[in-house]
Amino acid sequence: MKLYNPTSSTSPVTSSVTFAGLIEKIEILRSTLRWSSRLERPEIEKLLKQATTLRDEVMGLSHKERFVAAASATGEAEVAEVEPVEMSSRERRQALMERSFIFEGTFGDNPKLLEALEIAEKASPTDLPVLIDGESGTGKELMAKVIHANGSRTDKPFISVNCGAIPDSLLESELFGHKKGAFTGAANDRRGKFESAHTGTIFLDEIGELPLTGQVKLLRVLEAHEIQRVGSDEVIAVDTRIVAATNKDLRKMSEEGTFREDLFYRLSVIHVTLPALRERRDEIPLLVSYFGDEAAGMLKRRPIKLTPRLRDFLLHYGYPGNIRELRNLMYRLSCLAGDTADFVHLPQDIRPKPAGLQAATGGTALPGKAIVTDIGTAPSLSEAKRAASDEAERAFLERGLQEVGGTVAELARRFDMNRSHVQMLLKKHGIHSKDFRNNSRQVEGK
C-alpha cells in the first residue's frame, strides 16, 4: 500500500501551502485510513505523524495569510462573475434531473415548487435543520423525503412523527423513550423515535402542535444532540437530522408566546415553503391524469374516464385540501364509477346543486359547469347554457350576499358549499363581501 509521504516534515511552513493542497493531503489520508484495520503498527504511527504535520501546516498559516487568500479568491470570483442567465421552469427542472436529483414523486414546473426543490437540493447534503411550511395537503412529508433521499443519510432510517396526534402525556415517551417502571403501563424499556432515527432523519410533522414542555425537550436535542429516556438519568447521544413541518405561522405563534422563539430560529435554519394547488392550477390536468393512473393501478382496473363537465369541474375547483384532496378525489372516482365518472360520484359537500333546487337553496352553478336536474340525469343544452352563464352565477352570489349581510360563512352554509370555494367564486367575479355588509340591517328587518 502506498502511503502519503510529505516532502519535508521538518521544513518550515511557507505561504506557498494552500488550503486546496492541504485538503488533497487530507483526502489521501482519509482514503488510507479506510484500510487501517489492515495496517501494521509502524504504518499507523507514520499516519499519526503525517496527521500531526498537517495540523502544524494549518496552524502555520497566519491570520493575515488567510485573510489575503480569502480576499484574493473573492476578487477572482467577482471578476469571473457574469450576469446569470434566466432559465425557464422546464430548463430548471431538467437541470435538476441532470444533476441526478431524486424527486420522490414530486413533479411539475411551477416556479415556487422548483424554488423549493432547489433549496432542498442544496440543504440535503448538510445536517442543518429544515422547516417546511405550507397549507395542509401540499406535500410537506414528501418534501422531507426528498431532502432525506438526496442527502448522505439516504440509506439510514427515515422516521415520521405526527406531533399533533400524540397525547401530551405520552409525547416525551414517544419521542425519547422510557425506562421500565417509569410510569403505569411501562412494562419494558422502550426506545423513542429519536433513538430509532439515529444516524438518519426524523420528520416532525405538525410541529406547531407541540406543547411548550415538549418544545423545551426538543430544543435540548437540537443544542446538545442527546436525550434522556423517561425515568432514566442516562444521557444518550443521538445523531439525527431534524426536518420539521407546519401549516401554521410559527413566527406569529412565537410572538404570541405559544411557540418558543429560540426553537423557531433553531428549526428554520433552512426554510422551505410549498405552494398551494391553486397556485399551480396549470398543473392540475397533469395531476388528474397521474392520480387517475395511480388509482387504476392500485384498484387493478382501467383508468377512469371523466365526462367533459366533471373534467371542467376538476380543473376549476378550489381544492382547499390541495394535492391530497385531488388525489383522494381521483381515488374515489376510480372506485365508485364504472367506466365513466360524473358529478354523481363526487362527495355530496362539493357536488354542484341540482337546477331545481337553485331558487330554494340559493345554490349556484360552478364556473363554466352544467347543472344536473336530477341525480344521474343531464339537463337540456339550453338549460345548461342558461344555468352555467357567468351572469346568472354572479346574480346568485350577489343576491345571496345581500340576504346574509355580506357574511361569507353564512353564504357558504346556505349554498351547502365549502367556504373556500365560495371565496374563490367571489374572487372570480370581483365581488367584495364587505360591499354588502351595509345592508345587514335591511336583511334582519325582512
Secondary structure, 3 states (H helix, E strand, C coil): CCCCCCCCCCCCCCCCCCHHHHHHHHHHHHHHHCCHHHCCHHHHHHHHHHHHHHHHHHHHCCHHHHHHHHHHHHHHHHHHCCCCCCCCHHHHHHHHHHCCCCCCCCCCCCHHHHHHHHHHHHHCCCCCCEEEECCCCCCHHHHHHHHHHCCCCCCCCEEEEEHHHCCHHHHHHHHHEECCCCCCCCCCCEECHHHHCCCCEEEEECHHHCCHHHHHHHHHHHHHCEECCECCCCCEECCCEEEEEECCCHHHHHHHCCCCHHHHHHHCCEEEECCCHHHHHHHHHHHHHHHHHHHHHHHCCCCCEECHHHHHHHHHCCCCCHHHHHHHHHHHHHHHCCCEECHHHCCCCCCCCCHHHHHHHCCCCCCCCCCCCECCECCCHHHHHHHHCHHHHHHHHHHHHHHCCCCHHHHHHHHCCCHHHHHHHHHHHCCCHHHHHHHHHHHHHC
